[in-house]
Amino acid sequence: MTKIIAVDVFPLVLPRPDDLPRTYATSPPWKSVYGNHRETLVVRLTADDGTTGWGEALAPVAPEVPGEIVRRLLAPVLLGADPRRVRPLRHQLGELMRERGHLGGHQADAIAAVDIALWDLAGKLADRPVVELLGGAFHDAVPTYVSGLPGRADADRVAQARDWAARGARQFKVGLGYGVDADLATVSALREVHPDLRIAVDVHGVYGLADAVRLGRGLVERDAWFLEMPLAFEDVAGHADLAARLDLPVALGESLRHRWEFQPFVAARAASLLQPDIGRTGITEGLAIAQYAETYHLGVAPHHSAGLGLALAAGLHVAAACANLVAFEFHPILFDRVNDILTVPIEPTATTIPLPAGPGLGVSVDVEAVARYSTWGRG
């Protein structure tokens, strides 16, 4: 029997040119804490024949926390286990702290990294890409939308959109939340870039219901694509109320880790576009969420932001395996560090990201870079 003989954990902090120390702060109007460095959690599983599988969690703040969970709680279960039994192992890991209320959060992030590594290892052992183990690809190149368009001035956002539109991009998402009138003015400005643009708006949960309704109705008038995370992330009833008032898709899900967190939103018809992040759900649960959405005739548009090449590759394999895929998030500003831990880069176009070819995730890890960026082992 093939078995796992080593579990290595690497909380990564990528260096900055200005060499500033690590700090965390909020970036108003958004309420979440962000780091001033690129951070993530990488896990390596090694089988007794020397084959390795790599995984990554979306852990942009304090990756040492889920890293410690992998090291203390998950590794003892993994050592000696057959890595080809991916789903039974994922189920076992999920049960470890479930009774204590830790089915999501950092516990789920830790499991996501391990789950991705298990699929990578299983694919390499079988000499098959992960997407084949998931049942096959609907897409060889995953359709994307351009996300971000950062800046406070509409002229800056319009200039970025024009640049991408000139390259062929037609699907965009802009991060707003600066007030309903200002948000609508931004969408109106972007609408002038090209007549065929699809424009989505993400406001990161900053509005109450009344303002979200006003924003949503204004977006309908401007033929927007979808409205993402309009209300407090836990407000199922509010999202259902909002969705019922708008002829506009409501999207959510980047903060959710598993089907049971998505279930009340789906049951209440509070969203019509689900956005799991595979760096938070893992491959097993991410595909399960997509298939659950499919039973309610809902689309999926997987979230991807600060993850590096492993989380991206995992997300692409899941996206390619989804019959109900709408588009995958491509954030050009954040993409600039994606390949820092890969020996062969993933290279997107303005409209797609190719599915990595080869066994497992199809990517090759720069082991020296992982060791160099790891906070464990260098103080």
JOPEJO-V202256 format. One record per residue. N is the residue number from 1. SS is DSSP state (H for helix, E for strand, - for the rest). PSI is psi in degrees with one decimal (NA if undefined). NEAR is the number of other C-alpha atoms within 8 Angstrom. Layout:
N SS PSI NEAR
N SS PSI NEAR
//
This chain:
1 - 130.6 3
2 - 138.8 9
3 - 158.0 11
4 E 129.5 15
5 E -10.2 10
6 E 141.2 9
7 E 111.2 13
8 E 137.2 8
9 E 131.8 11
10 E 95.2 13
11 E 123.6 14
12 E 140.2 13
13 E 113.7 11
14 E 139.4 8
15 - 155.7 8
16 - 150.8 7
17 - -31.8 4
18 - -3.2 4
19 - 32.3 6
20 - 147.6 5
21 - 158.4 4
22 - 128.6 7
23 - 163.2 7
24 E 143.0 9
25 E 164.5 7
26 E 162.9 9
27 E 83.0 9
28 - 145.4 5
29 - -1.9 7
30 E 143.8 10
31 E -14.2 8
32 E 150.7 6
33 E 140.3 9
34 E 151.7 10
35 E 157.8 12
36 - 1.8 7
37 - 161.3 10
38 E 120.2 10
39 E 149.4 15
40 E 170.6 17
41 E 127.1 17
42 E 140.5 13
43 E 139.7 14
44 E 129.0 13
45 E 135.0 15
46 E 128.5 12
47 E 166.4 13
48 - -11.8 9
49 - 5.2 5
50 - -8.7 6
51 - 139.5 10
52 E 147.7 9
53 E 138.5 15
54 E 141.7 15
55 E 164.3 17
56 E 139.4 18
57 E 146.4 16
58 - 98.4 13
59 - 70.5 12
60 - -4.8 12
61 - 123.2 10
62 - 61.5 7
63 H -14.1 13
64 H -25.7 8
65 H -59.1 8
66 H -26.0 13
67 H -41.0 13
68 H -33.4 8
69 H -43.4 12
70 H -46.6 13
71 H -42.9 11
72 H -37.7 8
73 H -36.0 8
74 H -38.1 11
75 H -42.9 10
76 H -30.5 7
77 H -35.7 9
78 H -37.2 10
79 - 124.4 11
80 - -7.6 8
81 - 155.6 9
82 - 115.0 9
83 - -11.8 13
84 - -13.2 9
85 - 62.9 7
86 H -52.8 11
87 H -42.2 7
88 H -38.9 7
89 H -42.9 10
90 H -41.6 11
91 H -44.1 8
92 H -42.0 8
93 H -37.7 10
94 H -27.2 11
95 H -14.4 9
96 - -41.1 7
97 - 12.4 10
98 H -44.0 9
99 H -24.2 7
100 H 6.7 5
101 - 15.1 6
102 - 59.7 10
103 - -18.3 10
104 - -150.9 10
105 H -143.9 8
106 H -32.6 9
107 H -46.2 12
108 H -36.7 14
109 H -44.4 18
110 H -44.3 13
111 H -36.6 14
112 H -45.2 17
113 H -43.8 17
114 H -42.0 13
115 H -44.7 14
116 H -42.2 15
117 H -37.2 15
118 H -44.1 15
119 H -40.0 15
120 H -45.0 15
121 H -43.5 16
122 H -40.2 13
123 H -41.4 15
124 H -39.1 13
125 H -33.3 9
126 H -6.5 7
127 - 43.0 9
128 - 146.0 12
129 E 152.2 14
130 H -42.6 13
131 H -31.3 12
132 H -38.1 9
133 H -26.0 9
134 - -3.9 8
135 - -4.2 7
136 - 160.4 8
137 - 133.0 11
138 - -20.9 8
139 - 130.8 8
140 - -30.2 8
141 E 124.7 9
142 E 123.8 14
143 E 142.8 10
144 E 169.6 13
145 E 150.0 14
146 E 122.3 14
147 E 145.5 12
148 E -86.1 10
149 - 60.2 10
150 - 160.3 8
151 - 152.4 7
152 - -23.4 5
153 - 131.5 6
154 H -32.2 9
155 H -37.7 6
156 H -43.5 10
157 H -42.1 12
158 H -41.2 11
159 H -42.3 8
160 H -44.1 9
161 H -39.6 12
162 H -40.7 10
163 H -46.2 8
164 H -36.0 10
165 H -34.9 11
166 H -25.0 7
167 - -4.8 7
168 - -6.8 8
169 - 139.0 12
170 - -5.5 10
171 E 126.0 10
172 E 153.0 13
173 E 133.8 13
174 E 135.3 12
175 E 116.2 12
176 - -149.4 9
177 - 23.6 13
178 - 13.2 7
179 - 141.8 6
180 H -47.9 10
181 H -43.6 7
182 H -40.6 8
183 H -44.8 12
184 H -34.8 11
185 H -38.4 8
186 H -44.6 9
187 H -40.2 11
188 H -41.0 9
189 H -43.0 10
190 H -30.7 11
191 H -23.7 11
192 - -9.5 7
193 - -45.2 11
194 - 140.3 8
195 - -19.8 6
196 - 9.1 5
197 - 141.2 10
198 E 123.0 9
199 E 117.9 14
200 E 156.1 12
201 E 130.9 13
202 E 121.2 13
203 - 7.7 14
204 - 34.4 12
205 - 25.7 9
206 - -12.5 12
207 - 154.2 12
208 - 176.6 9
209 H -44.4 9
210 H -47.1 7
211 H -35.9 9
212 H -38.2 12
213 H -45.3 11
214 H -42.9 9
215 H -47.0 12
216 H -41.0 11
217 H -36.8 9
218 H -35.6 9
219 H -36.5 12
220 H -43.8 11
221 H -27.5 7
222 - 12.8 9
223 - 45.0 6
224 - 163.6 13
225 - -57.4 10
226 E 162.6 11
227 E 121.0 15
228 E 136.3 12
229 - 55.9 13
230 - -28.5 15
231 - 178.2 14
232 - 136.2 10
233 - -25.0 7
234 - -2.6 4
235 - 85.6 8
236 H -48.9 10
237 H -40.9 8
238 H -43.6 10
239 H -37.6 14
240 H -42.7 13
241 H -46.5 9
242 H -47.7 12
243 H -35.6 14
244 H -22.1 8
245 H -9.3 7
246 - 139.9 11
247 - 60.1 7
248 - 131.7 12
249 E 134.5 12
250 E 130.3 15
251 E 144.6 13
252 E 168.4 10
253 - -9.7 10
254 - -23.3 9
255 - -3.7 6
256 - 147.8 11
257 - -17.4 14
258 - 169.9 11
259 H -36.6 10
260 H -22.0 6
261 H -34.2 9
262 H -29.3 11
263 H -46.8 8
264 H -33.5 9
265 H -41.7 13
266 H -46.0 12
267 H -34.2 7
268 - 1.5 9
269 - 43.8 9
270 - -8.0 17
271 - 148.9 14
272 - 0.6 11
273 E 117.7 12
274 E 142.9 15
275 - 62.3 12
276 - 145.5 17
277 - 120.1 15
278 H -22.5 16
279 H -10.9 16
280 H -28.6 14
281 H -24.9 16
282 H 171.4 17
283 H -45.3 14
284 H -53.9 10
285 H -32.7 10
286 H -44.5 14
287 H -36.8 11
288 H -40.1 9
289 H -44.2 12
290 H -41.1 13
291 H -35.0 9
292 H -44.1 9
293 H -38.5 13
294 H -34.0 11
295 H -19.5 7
296 - 13.4 7
297 - 38.0 6
298 - 148.0 11
299 E 163.3 13
300 E 140.0 14
301 - 84.6 13
302 - 135.2 14
303 - 142.1 11
304 - 126.4 13
305 - -89.0 8
306 - 6.8 11
307 - 156.3 16
308 - -160.9 14
309 H -30.9 13
310 H -46.6 12
311 H -38.1 15
312 H -48.3 12
313 H -42.6 13
314 H -44.0 14
315 H -38.6 14
316 H -39.1 12
317 H -42.3 13
318 H -46.2 14
319 H -42.8 11
320 H -27.1 15
321 - 1.1 14
322 - 123.2 12
323 - -26.3 6
324 - 25.1 9
325 E 132.7 11
326 - -53.8 8
327 - 158.9 11
328 E 142.4 15
329 E 127.5 13
330 E 111.3 11
331 - 99.4 11
332 H -39.2 9
333 H -42.2 6
334 H -22.0 9
335 H -17.8 11
336 - -16.2 7
337 - -0.7 7
338 H -40.8 11
339 H 5.9 13
340 H -23.6 8
341 H 15.2 12
342 E 147.9 11
343 - -25.4 9
344 - 120.7 7
345 - 150.6 6
346 - 128.2 9
347 - 107.9 6
348 E 161.4 8
349 - -173.8 6
350 - -14.4 10
351 - -12.6 12
352 E 162.9 10
353 E 124.5 13
354 E 143.9 10
355 - 123.8 12
356 - 133.6 9
357 - 153.2 8
358 - 171.3 10
359 - 156.0 13
360 E -137.8 16
361 - -16.0 16
362 - 12.7 10
363 - 155.5 14
364 - 125.5 7
365 E 136.4 8
366 - 94.0 9
367 H -38.3 7
368 H -37.9 6
369 H -42.0 9
370 H -47.0 11
371 H -38.4 8
372 H -36.3 6
373 H -10.3 10
374 E 135.8 12
375 - -17.4 10
376 - 126.0 7
377 - -7.1 5
378 - 21.1 5
379 - NA 4
//
